[in-house]
Amino acid sequence: MPLRESEKKALMELKKILEEDYGLLDFRIFGSKVRGEDSPESDIDLMIELSKVSPKIESEIDKIIFSINLSYDCFISAVIFSKIELEEGPMDQSPLYRVIEREGIRI
């Protein structure tokens, strides 16, 4: 997984915030970075699973990610799921989630 040092630091800072403030359950990178197909312009595809999600929480996390991206000169692109969506809803059958299950790496 060819992450730059600044990208690793950005992900660790985000993970710490999510663990402390949002009930983080799962945190995985996937996509071109994991497959080794990334370019210098590639984003860091990230899946975040929280115990609960609301529009307010999603907005807060988007702002946090934006700030971290600026601070570390990287581009984290996140999808956010709630535990209920994955356990009781249709999201566990979505093509995107299947890719994450297949290639995602927990960090």
Secondary structure by P-SEA (a helix, b strand, c coil): ccccaaaaaaaaaaaaaaaacccccbbbbbcccccccccccccbbbbbbcccccaaaaaaaaaaaaaaaaaacbbbbbbbbcccccccccccccaaaaaaaaccccc
